[in-house]
């Protein structure tokens, strides 16, 4: 499990973390045999700027794209007073064949 603390930046633009992660996962999903579960509440927003989110997103993309085989990747988050704690958990899926099965993003 990887965890990331994203502090709130006063005066920064409000960003929907769920939407941002949906876009990121959509880009990573192509060519990978992973299942993604985005458990981030749709109403969760954070005041953050690009400089604050870039290192977290790069680390997440590296972590997600480095998992070989068929993996379930669950991304969740909860908000405290001045920060969001983002968690990424992975678990291997054994005995599952994806040949002939098409999956579509919601």
C-alpha positions in Angstrom: 0.0 0.0 0.0 1.2 3.5 -0.8 -0.1 6.5 1.0 0.2 10.2 0.0 -0.6 13.3 2.1 -1.7 16.2 -0.1 -1.8 19.4 2.0 -4.3 22.1 1.1 -2.9 25.3 -0.4 -4.8 28.5 0.6 -6.0 30.4 -2.4 -5.4 27.6 -4.9 -8.0 26.3 -7.3 -10.4 23.7 -6.0 -9.8 20.3 -7.8 -12.1 17.3 -7.9 -9.7 14.5 -6.9 -12.1 11.8 -8.1 -12.2 13.3 -11.6 -8.5 13.8 -11.7 -7.9 10.1 -10.8 -10.5 9.0 -13.4 -8.6 10.8 -16.1 -5.3 9.4 -14.9 -6.6 5.8 -14.7 -8.1 6.1 -18.1 -4.7 7.0 -19.5 -3.0 4.1 -17.7 -5.7 1.5 -18.4 -4.8 1.2 -22.1 -2.4 -1.7 -22.6 -2.6 -2.9 -19.0 -4.5 -5.8 -17.6 -5.4 -4.1 -14.4 -8.7 -3.5 -12.7 -9.0 -0.1 -11.1 -11.4 0.8 -8.3 -11.7 4.6 -7.7 -13.1 4.8 -4.2 -12.5 8.5 -3.9 -15.8 10.3 -3.1 -17.1 12.4 -6.0 -17.7 15.3 -3.6 -14.1 15.3 -2.3 -12.3 18.4 -3.5 -8.9 19.9 -2.5 -7.4 23.3 -2.9 -4.1 22.4 -4.6 -1.9 23.7 -7.3 0.0 21.9 -10.1 3.3 22.0 -8.2 1.7 20.2 -5.3 0.0 17.5 -7.3 2.6 16.7 -10.0 4.9 14.7 -7.7 2.0 12.6 -6.3 0.6 11.9 -9.8 4.0 10.9 -11.2 4.6 8.6 -8.3 1.1 7.1 -8.7 1.5 6.6 -12.4 4.9 4.9 -11.9 3.5 2.7 -9.1 0.4 1.7 -11.1 2.2 1.1 -14.4 4.9 -1.0 -12.8 2.5 -3.7 -11.5 2.8 -6.7 -13.9 0.1 -9.3 -14.5 -3.5 -8.9 -13.6 -3.9 -6.7 -10.6 -6.7 -5.0 -8.7 -5.7 -1.4 -7.8 -8.0 0.4 -5.3 -7.5 4.1 -4.9 -9.2 5.8 -1.9 -9.0 9.1 -0.1 -10.3 10.8 3.0 -10.1 14.5 3.9 -9.0 15.9 7.3 -8.8 19.6 8.2 -6.0 20.7 6.0 -5.0 17.7 3.9 -6.2 14.7 1.9 -4.8 11.3 2.5 -4.7 9.3 -0.7 -4.1 5.5 -0.5 -3.3 3.0 -3.2 -3.7 -0.7 -2.5 -3.0 -3.5 -4.9 -3.8 -7.2 -4.9 -2.9 -9.9 -7.4 -5.7 -11.7 -9.2 -4.8 -15.3 -9.8 -6.6 -17.8 -12.0 -8.4 -15.2 -14.2 -8.1 -15.1 -17.9 -9.1 -11.9 -19.8 -9.0 -13.5 -23.3 -12.2 -12.8 -25.1 -13.5 -10.4 -22.4 -14.0 -6.8 -23.2 -14.1 -4.3 -20.3 -15.3 -0.7 -20.8 -14.8 2.2 -18.5 -17.9 3.6 -16.8 
